[in-house]
Amino acid sequence: MTNISELELQNLRHLIGGFDTTHCKLQEYAKQAEDSQVKQFFEKGAQSAMDNKQQLMKFLQ
């Protein structure tokens, strides 16, 4: 693992938390959507947020 500074670690924590929040919100919006296209839109957004979160988590390993 590459050494990261405390500021970089704080930034990662902030970004990861943001993507996690976005993922949860978009999943909830998808559950409530009645239109299939709207539901799919929110599901794609939720998956994208999760993918971004997982990519950032790799920096912590």
C-alpha positions, -999 to 999 in steps of 0.1 A, spaced: 0 0 0 12 35 -8 14 58 22 -13 84 21 -14 116 42 -39 123 68 -56 149 46 -59 123 17 -74 98 42 -99 124 54 -108 132 17 -112 95 10 -135 91 40 -156 120 29 -159 107 -7 -167 72 4 -193 84 28 -209 105 0 -211 77 -24 -225 54 3 -252 80 10 -260 85 -27 -262 47 -31 -287 44 -3 -309 73 -14 -310 61 -51 -319 26 -40 -348 40 -20 -359 62 -49 -358 31 -71 -380 12 -47 -406 39 -47 -406 45 -85 -436 33 -103 -424 39 -138 -400 12 -150 -377 36 -168 -375 59 -137 -368 28 -116 -340 17 -139 -325 51 -139 -323 52 -101 -310 16 -100 -282 24 -125 -273 55 -105 -272 34 -73 -250 8 -89 -226 35 -102 -223 51 -67 -215 16 -52 -189 10 -79 -173 43 -72 -173 36 -35 -157 2 -40 -130 18 -63 -121 43 -35 -121 16 -9 -92 -1 -28 -70 28 -17 -74 18 19 -62 -18 14 
